[in-house]
Amino acid sequence: MNDTSGRRDFLKLGMAGLATAGALTAVSAEKAAAQAASDSVLRTALDRGKLIVGTGSTNAPWHFENDAGELVGMDITMGRILAKGLFDDPTKVEFVMQDPAQRIPNVTTNKVDITIQFMTMTAQRSQLIHFSRPYYVEGVALLTLPGSENKTFDKLLAGGSATRISILQNVDAESSVHFALPQAQVMQIDTQANVLQALESKRVDAAAVDLSTVRWLASRNPDKYFDAGKSWYSMLYGAAVRQGDLDWLTYVNQTFTIAMFGHETALYDAAFKEYFGQEPPPRHPGFPVI
């Protein structure tokens, strides 16, 4: 039995079972500290033999079906990272498709163990669920055309009031664009597809969309899209778990931290490069920057 499987079996057995077997006195302090509360999702998932993750299937690069019909994306990878930590097997996870409106209710009613669905962390949402540590920092960015004279942010800024920007219609659309391009003309459009279509038809000079969308499209279609090189308005993406389960929250946080900054970064790094077209920043031994 290896050390990982030994700790997993210990978690399943629980304190009462160990006491009954007369093994409690032989257990190390390290293993005793690894105990999960009997009603924790950590214990439940281990007993079940799989993790249940609420997510979506229609939003690349976060959660979508590839050409082979497989569910993939950065959110999906984060779920597999948790499963690998639990079972030494990233495939031992069931993904439950849910509408964004169900991201919090499905966690609080225990329909899923965790929601990983490009969920922006806010103080209001944190009153209803616990967020994990952030696993991505989203932002607003500018998508342009590779053959355009004004494809870079500096050119767009220099264009002043002649620069035209498309953005999804919302109450903060004007102020969002003007934060980076104070004089630009803002074209608010009803759907994200039409925001991009306005760019493709050259009715605007750039489309203001999520940074992850810019990186996904520019890396997958470099002949069609270009990253103008500007992003702003940081928004943290975190996974959601039910309140009151410190053992499960701690496990999720520590597993994400190890996957992003520790000795087991292979899954996270491969997904970051695949979905955002970039190498993750290098991690250097020494002072922890996490």
N, C-alpha and C positions, 0 to 999 in steps of 0.2 A: 504494500500500500504506500503510495507516495504522500508527501506532506499535504498537498492540495486535497486529495480525496479523503485523507484522514480528517482534516478540518471540516469537510463537507458532511461526512458521516457523523461527526460530533455535533454539528448544528442540527441534523435531523433527529439524533437521539434525544437531545435536550437534557436539562439538569436533572429532572425527575428520573428519567431513565437511567442516567449514570449513577444516581444515588441508589436506585433499586439494585443495580448490578454490582454495587459495592466498588465502583471504579472511580468515584469522585476524588478520593484522596490521592489517586495515582495520576490525576490529570494535571498537566502543567498550568501555571498561571496564564501563560499565553493562550492556550486552548480554552481555558475557562472564560477568558475575556472575550473570546470569539462567539460566545453564546448569543443567540437572538431570542427576543421575547416570543412566547408561544403564539401570539396573535400577529406577529410581524409578517409582512409580505416576504421577507427574506426566508423565513422558515417555510412559509406556504409554497413558495416557488421551488425550493429544494425538494420538498415532499412530493410536489406535483411532477417534477422532472422536466419542467419547461417554464420559460418566462412568457408572460402574455403582455404584449405591447400594443397600445392604442396609437394609430398613426393614420396616414392618408396614402393615396396611390396616384395622385394626379398633378403633383407639383414638383417638377424637376428644378433643381437638383436634389431636392430633399427627400421625396418619396414618390416613386413612379415605376412603371413597368418598362423594362428594356425590350429590345427587339425579340428576345426569347420568351417574353411574358413573365420574366422574373421580377419580383419586387426589389428595387434597389434604391440607393440614394443615401445622403449623409445621415438622415434620421434613422434609416434602416441599419446602417453600419453601427450607430450608437447602440441600438438594441442588440445587435450581434456581439458587440463588445461586452455588454452586461452578461449575456448568455455564456460567452466564453469564460468569463470570470467565475460564474456559478457552476458550470458543468464541464469545463475544459472543451466545450463544443459550441461554436458560434451558431450552429444550426438549430439548437434546442430552444427555439423561440417561435411563438405564434403571434402573427401580426393581425390585429383586429382593425378593419377599416372603419373609420368614424368620421363624421362631419366635424369641421372645426368647432362647431357649437357644442359638441359632446366631449371636447378635450378635458374639461374639468369635471363634468358630471360623471363620466365613466370611471374616473379615478376615485372620486368621493364615494361612489356606490360599489366599488370593488369589482366592476366589470372588467377592468384591466389592472395589471400590476403597476403600470407606469404609462404615461403619455409622452411620446417623443414625436412631435409634430410641429416643427418650426414655430415654437410658441415663445412670443416675446415676454420677458419677465417684467412685471409691473407690480407696484405696491398694492394695487387693488386686487389683482389675482392672487397675490401672496396671502391675502386674508382668507382665501378659500382652500388653497393647496400649498404644499411646500415645493419650491423649485430646487432642482439640483444646481450644482455649480454650472456656470455657462460653458457650453461646448462650441459656441460660435458667436462672433460679434458681427451682427448685420448692420447695414447702413444704407443710405441713399447714394446712388452712383449714376454716372452718365454713360449711356451707350450711344456710340456714333457709328458712322459708316467708314470702312477702311480707306475708301477712295476720296473721302470728303476733304476739302481744303481746311475745314474747321473741325477736324476730328479730335484734337486735343483740348483739354480744359483751358489752357492758356489762350488758345484761339477763340474758344467760345466766350471766355471772359472779355477778351479784347473786342469782340463783336458788339458788346453793349446791348442797346435796345434792338439791334438787328438780329440778335440771336433768338431763335425760336426753340422752345422746349415742350415736349409732350409729357404728360404725367397722368396717372390715374386720378379721376375726379374724387376729391375729398375736401374737407373743410380746411385742411392745412396745406393744400397743394401749392398755392401761391407763395406762402411764406417759406415753404420747404425749398422751392426752387430759388427764391430770392436770397436765401441764406448764403448760397454759393455763387449765384449769378444775379446780383441785385437789379440789373437793368433788363434782364431777359424778358421776352414775351412768353407767357405761359398758356399752353393749350391744354385744358382739362378734357380728358376723354373717358368714355364710359367703361371700357374694358381694357385689360392689360394687352390683349391681342391687338386691339385698335391703337393702343399707345405705340406698339412696335410697328404697326402698319404705317402709321404717320411718319415714322423715321424712314422706313423702307421706301416709301413713295416720295421722300424728300420734301414733305410738307413742313418738317421741322429739322433742325440741325442736330438735335440729340433727344434721347428719351431718358427721363429720370425714373429709374426703377431700382429694385433692390440690388445691393452690391453682389450678392450671390448669383442673381440672374445675369448681371453683366459678365461676371467671370465665367459662368456656365456657357452662355451664348458665345462670348468672344473666344473661349478656348475650343469650343466644339465647331464653330463656324468662323474661322479667322478671315475668310474671304468675304464674309457677309457683315460681320459686326466687329467693332473695335471698342476697347476699354479706354475712355477718355482720360483716365488717370486721376480721378477725383472722387472721394467719398466723404460723407459727413453724416451726422445724426446717428451715433452709435446706439444699437439696440441689442440687448443680450438675449440669446436663445438658450433656454434651459428645459430640462425634462420635468414633468409634474408628477408628484407622488402625493398620497393622502397625508393629511396632517396627523401628528401624534405617533408616527412610526419612525423613531429615531434610528433604529437598527437598519432599516431599509434605506433611509435617506443617507446615512453614513456610508453604507455599502456602495450606493450609486455614486456618491461624490468621490469616494476614494478610487473606485474603478475608473471613472472618467479621468481623474487626475493622473493615474498611472498610464492610461491609454494616450493621454496628450503630452505628458511631461516625464514619464518614468521609463521603465525598461521594456515596456510592452506596447510600443507605439506603431507597430506594423499595420494594423487594421485602420487606425485613424489616419496615418500618413498616406496610405494607398488611396483611401476615400477622398481625402483633402485634395490630392493631386488629380484624381479622376474627375471629381465634380466641380472643382474650382480652378483647375488648370495651373496650380501653383504648388511648389514644395513648401511644407510647413517650415516656419522659422527654426533654425538649429537650436537644440538644447545643449547647454554646456554644463558639465558637472561643476559643482561649487555652490554658490549662494542660490537658494531656490527662488525662481521667478515663475510663479504659477498663478 
